[in-house]
Amino acid sequence: MRKGWILLLMTALLLVIGSGTALAAAFTMPYVPQNEGLYDTTWEFLSRPDCEQCHGSNLADRHHSIDFVKIEGNCYRCHGFENGTIQPVPRECTTCHTESPHHKTVDAIEGRCTACHDPNVVSDFGSKPLPTYDASLITPAIADCRNCHATNASADLPKPIFKPGPVDDPSENSTHHYVANAGIDCAKCHFGNVSAPVRDCEQCHDIGTLHTIKGHTVDETGNMLVERCQGCHSNLIAEMAPPQPVAVPTIDSFDIYEGPILAKVTVTGTNFGEFIKGYSKVMFGNAEAPIDYWTDNQVVFTVPMVNSGKYNVRLVNMKGESPQYRVFTVWARPQINNIAPADVVYKAGGEVTITGKNFLVPAVDSVKLSYGATQIPVEFTVVDNNTIKFTVPTTLSPGSYSVRVSSPAGEASGAIGGTNILNVWGVPYLGSISPTTAKVGWTISAIGYNFGAQQGASQILVDGVPVPATFWSSTKIQFKVPAGLTVGYHKVKIKTFGGVTAEKTFKVY
């Protein structure tokens, strides 16, 4: 009995569509060109006689009453001046008028569209009530105007209603977005949704005018263009729309219940229905998860960019939301708070302790020392969720290394509250100082290596007393001869975590 009912329904649908084509051949449905009345366009389609229908033909008086002429007396703003003679002005309006002022009128701003536009094309803003019938598979509740008004519209399609580019660029004036130049709030038509679903378009184009706008449903000879229907009725496919789900979704299981952001999750169950844009959703807490695959009994989605934690996951179809949910745990990335010690001696090796959190769930699987583009893996032990210990390789060259900790949830490459920089100190070497003869206040440069990239706790010792550095790098240090030094010879040493250099001597005179 059920099979017979389905066959009868499909036969009826085919008969209706087939008869619709026959009716279209017998009855020519009127279409309305979109340039009827004053339309939103660039001026290349207009000429002076078109403008004079509203503005009159006495153009000289009209232009001489403009404020910059009447008040400033600035004739040359329009008239050129050449060989002592004021030049005439071109009498074609579009030579100067390259943008539309019409949507700055009171009528336009207050939504009285039919004051200029043909009522077969538009209705006054908000004058027609929006349909209140329940949404169905072919209701254009979520269709996008750009299905027809595409950015790459060809000659047989309408002008694009949406085209990227600055709204004040005259090349964009062929779109509805030109009204933004008049200071009209975009939200007046879009209601905060820049995709402008058809329900919003009906504020100015009611059902009747939507179906008669040229290019939507019939060609110029009256033949029905079913493919154009799909621009708004996006689920109208071939002879019939996809079947509705019989009930709300039922979730049976996930293939994984925990993982990092961007993980792929497969959901199995029943009554998911066919995917319908705007209705078929995976709700991940309060966020909507990207959908990769959707059938009646299986869905694959991507974990959205959310914080770590537990989230209730539900499926939604046209019938509603799944009554049950499954909990998915988004893993937390590991976090480094500090390392200690942060300084080690070259070739000495030793053990360093990393403190932080999220080292166990999921377990850290990599600890590396980063020096520029070089990544050096090290042996490590996860002591607990907040502690990792690793061994410093004795082969590390002197320098500063960034400690990186990774797990399946991501990587920690910085520190919160402390440091993740491990300094490997070589024995410092002082090769020379210059000048070797100086007065108090003069700058002396110490040249060598293994001084360390930054001074930190390192010191310049003059006769065993620390003096301030004015410059510090791993190969060069500068300081001023301190006040109070007596005339004669004085000794300089550099002390770092790696040791103390041999002394060099300079003379104060």
C-alpha positions in Angstrom: 0.0 0.0 0.0 2.8 2.4 0.9 4.7 1.7 -2.4 1.5 2.4 -4.4 0.9 5.7 -2.6 4.5 6.8 -3.4 4.2 5.9 -7.0 0.9 7.8 -7.3 2.5 10.9 -5.7 5.5 10.8 -8.1 3.2 10.4 -11.1 1.1 13.4 -10.0 4.2 15.5 -9.6 5.5 14.6 -13.0 2.1 15.4 -14.5 2.0 18.8 -12.8 5.4 19.8 -14.0 4.8 18.5 -17.5 1.5 20.4 -17.7 3.2 23.5 -16.3 5.5 23.5 -19.3 2.6 23.1 -21.7 0.7 25.9 -20.0 3.8 28.2 -20.3 3.8 27.6 -24.1 0.1 28.6 -24.3 0.2 31.5 -21.8 2.9 34.0 -21.9 3.7 35.2 -18.4 4.6 38.9 -18.3 8.0 40.0 -17.3 9.1 43.3 -16.0 12.5 44.7 -17.2 14.4 46.0 -14.2 15.1 49.3 -15.9 11.5 50.3 -15.8 11.1 53.6 -14.0 14.1 55.2 -12.4 16.4 52.3 -11.7 19.6 51.9 -9.7 22.4 52.0 -12.3 25.3 53.8 -13.7 24.7 56.7 -16.1 26.0 55.0 -19.2 22.4 54.0 -20.0 21.1 57.5 -19.8 21.3 60.6 -22.1 20.4 64.2 -21.7 16.8 63.8 -22.8 16.3 61.1 -20.1 17.4 63.5 -17.4 15.4 66.4 -18.8 12.2 64.5 -18.3 12.4 65.3 -14.6 14.9 68.1 -14.4 13.7 70.3 -17.2 15.7 71.7 -20.1 16.8 75.1 -18.7 20.2 73.7 -17.6 22.1 77.0 -17.6 19.9 78.6 -14.9 19.8 75.3 -12.9 23.6 75.1 -12.8 24.2 78.8 -12.2 22.1 78.6 -9.0 24.5 76.0 -7.5 26.0 77.4 -4.3 29.7 77.3 -5.4 28.7 79.5 -8.3 26.2 81.8 -6.5 28.2 82.2 -3.3 31.8 81.7 -4.4 31.5 83.1 -7.9 33.7 80.2 -9.0 32.8 79.9 -12.7 36.0 78.1 -13.6 35.0 75.1 -11.6 32.9 74.1 -14.6 34.0 76.5 -17.4 37.6 76.2 -18.5 39.6 79.5 -19.2 41.8 79.5 -22.3 43.4 82.3 -24.3 41.5 84.9 -22.3 38.1 83.3 -23.0 35.7 81.3 -20.8 35.1 78.0 -22.4 31.7 76.4 -22.9 30.6 73.4 -20.8 29.7 70.1 -22.4 25.9 69.8 -22.6 25.8 66.0 -21.9 24.8 65.4 -18.3 26.8 62.2 -17.9 30.1 64.1 -18.6 30.0 65.4 -15.0 27.3 63.4 -13.3 28.9 60.0 -12.7 27.1 59.0 -9.5 23.5 58.9 -8.5 22.0 61.4 -6.0 18.5 59.9 -6.2 18.7 57.6 -3.2 19.5 60.7 -1.1 15.9 62.0 -1.6 13.4 62.0 1.3 11.2 59.5 -0.6 14.1 57.0 -0.9 15.2 57.4 2.7 11.7 57.0 4.0 11.1 53.9 1.9 8.6 55.3 -0.7 10.2 53.3 -3.5 7.2 53.7 -5.9 7.7 57.4 -5.9 10.2 56.7 -8.7 10.2 53.0 -9.4 7.5 51.2 -11.3 5.1 49.5 -8.9 5.3 46.3 -11.1 8.9 46.0 -10.0 8.9 47.2 -6.3 6.5 48.1 -3.6 7.0 50.7 -0.9 9.3 49.5 1.9 7.4 47.3 4.4 4.0 48.1 2.8 3.3 44.4 2.0 3.1 41.9 4.9 5.6 39.1 4.7 4.1 35.6 4.2 3.3 33.8 7.4 2.9 30.3 6.1 5.1 27.6 7.5 8.4 27.0 5.8 8.6 24.0 3.5 11.3 22.4 1.4 10.6 24.8 -1.5 10.0 27.9 0.6 12.7 30.5 -0.2 13.3 31.3 3.4 17.0 30.9 3.2 17.9 31.2 -0.4 20.5 33.8 -1.3 19.9 36.5 -3.9 23.4 35.9 -5.2 22.1 32.6 -6.6 20.8 34.7 -9.5 22.5 38.0 -9.0 26.0 36.5 -9.2 29.3 38.4 -9.2 30.0 36.8 -12.6 26.6 37.4 -14.1 26.6 36.9 -17.8 24.6 38.8 -20.4 21.5 36.7 -20.0 21.4 37.2 -16.2 20.4 40.3 -14.3 23.0 42.8 -13.1 24.8 41.5 -10.0 23.0 42.7 -6.9 26.2 42.0 -4.9 29.7 42.8 -6.1 32.8 43.3 -3.9 34.5 46.6 -3.9 34.2 50.0 -2.1 30.7 51.4 -2.1 32.0 54.8 -3.2 33.6 53.4 -6.3 31.5 54.5 -9.4 32.3 51.2 -11.0 30.1 49.5 -8.4 27.0 51.8 -9.0 25.3 49.1 -11.0 24.3 47.3 -7.9 21.8 47.8 -5.1 24.6 48.5 -2.8 24.9 51.9 -4.4 22.2 53.1 -1.9 24.9 53.0 0.8 26.4 56.1 -0.8 23.3 58.0 0.2 23.9 57.2 3.8 21.1 54.6 4.0 21.8 52.1 6.7 22.4 48.7 5.2 20.5 47.1 8.1 17.3 48.7 6.7 17.2 46.0 4.1 19.5 43.3 5.4 18.4 43.3 9.1 21.9 42.4 10.1 22.3 39.6 7.6 24.4 40.6 4.7 23.4 37.5 2.8 20.0 39.1 2.3 17.6 36.0 2.2 14.5 36.4 0.0 12.3 37.1 3.1 14.3 40.3 3.4 14.0 41.1 -0.3 10.3 41.0 0.0 10.4 44.2 2.0 10.6 45.9 -1.3 9.7 43.1 -3.8 6.6 41.3 -2.9 5.8 37.8 -4.2 4.1 39.1 -7.3 7.0 41.4 -8.4 9.6 38.8 -7.5 8.0 36.4 -9.9 7.7 38.9 -12.7 11.2 40.4 -12.6 12.9 39.7 -15.9 15.2 36.6 -15.8 13.7 34.9 -12.8 11.0 32.6 -14.2 10.4 33.1 -17.9 12.4 34.2 -20.9 11.3 37.0 -23.2 9.1 34.7 -25.2 7.3 33.4 -22.1 9.0 30.0 -21.8 9.4 28.9 -18.2 13.0 28.6 -17.0 12.8 26.0 -14.2 16.5 26.4 -13.5 15.9 30.0 -12.6 13.3 28.9 -10.0 16.1 27.1 -8.2 17.8 30.4 -7.6 15.3 31.1 -4.8 13.7 27.7 -4.4 17.1 26.1 -4.0 15.8 22.6 -3.0 13.7 22.3 -6.2 15.7 19.5 -7.9 14.6 17.8 -11.1 10.9 16.7 -10.8 10.6 16.8 -7.1 12.1 18.2 -3.9 14.0 15.8 -1.5 11.8 14.0 1.0 11.3 15.5 4.4 12.7 13.6 7.4 10.0 11.7 9.2 11.1 12.7 12.6 13.7 14.6 14.6 17.3 13.1 14.5 18.2 10.2 16.8 21.9 10.0 17.7 23.3 6.5 18.4 27.1 7.1 18.7 30.2 9.0 17.8 33.4 7.4 16.6 35.4 9.6 19.0 34.3 11.4 22.1 37.3 13.6 22.7 39.9 15.3 20.6 41.5 18.6 19.6 39.8 21.5 17.7 39.4 20.7 14.0 39.1 17.0 14.6 36.7 15.1 12.4 33.8 13.3 14.2 31.5 10.7 12.6 28.0 10.5 14.0 25.7 7.5 13.4 22.0 7.3 14.0 18.6 7.6 12.3 16.2 10.2 10.9 18.9 12.7 10.0 17.1 13.3 6.7 18.8 14.8 3.6 21.0 17.8 4.0 19.1 21.1 3.6 21.0 24.3 3.9 19.9 26.4 6.8 18.0 23.5 8.5 20.5 20.7 8.8 22.9 21.6 11.6 25.3 20.2 14.1 25.1 22.2 17.3 28.4 22.0 19.3 27.3 23.7 22.5 26.1 27.1 21.3 28.3 27.0 18.2 27.4 25.6 14.8 30.0 23.0 13.7 31.1 22.8 10.0 29.5 19.8 8.3 31.6 17.6 6.0 29.1 14.9 5.1 25.4 14.3 5.7 23.1 11.4 5.0 20.0 10.0 6.7 22.0 7.8 9.1 25.6 9.3 9.1 27.0 12.8 9.6 30.7 13.9 9.7 31.5 17.3 11.2 34.6 19.2 12.2 35.1 20.3 15.8 34.8 24.1 15.7 37.3 26.7 17.1 36.2 26.6 20.7 37.9 26.6 24.1 38.8 23.4 25.8 36.1 21.7 27.8 33.1 19.5 27.6 30.3 20.3 25.0 26.8 18.9 24.4 26.5 18.0 20.8 23.0 17.7 19.1 21.8 17.3 15.5 19.0 19.4 13.9 16.9 18.8 10.9 13.7 20.4 9.5 11.6 18.5 12.1 13.6 19.9 15.0 16.5 19.1 17.4 17.6 15.6 18.6 16.2 15.1 22.1 19.4 13.3 23.2 22.9 14.7 23.0 26.4 13.3 23.2 29.2 14.9 25.2 32.4 15.7 23.4 35.6 16.8 25.2 37.8 19.3 23.5 41.4 18.7 24.6 43.3 21.5 26.1 46.7 22.5 24.6 49.7 22.0 26.9 50.8 25.2 28.7 54.3 26.1 29.9 54.6 28.3 33.0 58.3 28.2 33.6 61.5 26.2 33.2 64.2 25.7 35.9 67.1 26.1 35.7 67.0 28.4 32.8 70.8 28.5 32.5 73.2 25.6 32.0 76.9 25.4 31.1 78.0 24.2 27.7 78.7 20.4 27.6 77.7 20.0 31.3 74.3 18.5 30.4 72.0 18.3 33.4 68.2 18.1 34.0 65.6 20.8 33.5 62.1 20.9 34.9 59.2 22.3 33.0 56.2 23.4 35.0 52.7 24.1 33.5 49.5 22.2 32.9 47.7 19.9 30.5 50.6 17.5 30.2 48.6 14.3 30.6 45.3 14.6 28.8 46.2 14.0 26.1 49.8 13.0 27.0 52.7 15.1 25.8 54.5 13.3 23.1 57.3 15.7 22.2 59.7 18.1 23.8 62.0 20.1 21.6 64.5 22.8 21.8 64.1 25.4 19.1 67.0 27.6 17.8 65.9 29.5 14.7 64.5 27.0 12.2 66.3 24.1 14.0 64.2 21.8 16.1 66.2 19.5 18.5 64.2 16.7 20.2 65.2 15.8 23.8 64.6 12.9 26.1 61.9 13.7 28.6 59.6 12.2 31.3 56.1 13.4 32.1 56.0 13.3 35.9 52.4 14.5 36.3 49.9 16.7 34.6 51.9 19.8 35.7 55.5 18.6 35.5 57.9 17.4 32.8 61.7 16.7 33.2 64.1 16.6 30.3 67.9 16.1 29.9 70.0 18.8 28.2 72.1 17.3 25.4 75.8 17.7 26.0 76.1 18.4 22.2 74.2 21.7 22.4 76.1 24.7 21.2 76.1 27.8 23.3 73.1 30.0 22.7 69.5 30.6 23.8 66.9 27.9 23.0 63.1 28.0 23.1 61.5 25.0 24.9 58.5 23.6 23.0 56.0 21.0 24.3 53.6 19.2 22.0 50.6 16.8 22.4 47.8 15.7 20.1 45.9 18.8 21.3 48.6 21.3 20.0 51.9 22.9 21.0 53.0 25.2 23.8 55.8 27.4 22.5 55.7 30.3 25.0 55.5 30.7 28.8 52.9 32.2 31.0 54.3 33.9 34.1 57.9 32.7 33.7 60.2 31.8 30.9 60.6 29.0 28.4 64.1 30.1 27.2 67.0 27.8 28.0 70.4 29.5 27.9 73.4 27.3 27.2 76.5 29.1 28.4 79.9 28.6 26.9 83.1 29.8 28.8 83.4 33.5 28.0 86.5 34.8 26.2 87.7 38.4 26.3 90.0 39.0 23.3 90.7 42.7 23.5 89.5 46.1 24.7 89.6 49.4 22.9 90.8 52.0 23.5 93.4 50.9 26.0 94.1 54.5 27.1 91.1 56.6 28.2 89.8 59.3 30.5 86.9 59.1 33.0 83.6 59.0 31.1 85.0 57.6 27.9 83.4 54.5 26.3 85.5 51.3 26.2 84.5 48.3 24.0 85.3 44.7 25.0 85.5 42.2 22.1 85.2 38.4 22.5 82.6 35.7 22.5 80.2 33.7 24.7 79.1 36.8 26.6 75.4 35.9 26.1 72.9 37.7 24.0 71.6 39.7 26.9 73.4 40.8 30.1 71.0 39.3 32.6 73.0 38.5 35.7 76.4 38.8 33.9 78.8 41.5 35.0 81.6 43.8 33.8 84.2 43.9 36.5 86.7 46.8 36.7 89.3 46.1 39.4 86.8 43.5 40.7 83.9 46.1 41.0 80.8 45.7 38.8 80.2 48.7 36.4 77.1 49.3 34.3 77.1 48.2 30.6 75.9 50.6 27.9 75.7 47.9 25.3 75.7 44.1 25.5 75.8 41.3 22.9 77.4 37.8 22.7 80.5 39.2 21.1 80.7 42.8 22.2 80.2 44.8 25.4 80.6 48.5 26.0 80.9 50.5 29.3 82.0 54.0 30.4 85.1 54.5 32.5 83.6 55.1 35.9 84.2 58.2 37.9 86.6 57.9 40.8 89.2 55.8 38.9 92.7 57.1 39.6 95.2 57.8 37.0 97.0 54.6 36.1 96.3 51.0 35.0 93.1 49.1 35.7 92.0 45.5 35.1 88.8 44.4 33.2 87.1 41.0 33.4 83.7 39.7 32.1 81.8 37.3 34.4 78.9 35.2 33.1 77.1 32.0 34.1 79.7 30.2 32.0 82.6 31.5 33.9 85.0 34.5 34.2 87.3 35.7 31.4 91.0 36.4 31.7 91.7 40.1 32.5 92.6 42.9 30.1 94.3 46.2 31.1 93.5 49.8 30.2 95.1 53.0 31.4 93.4 56.1 32.8 95.2 59.4 32.3 
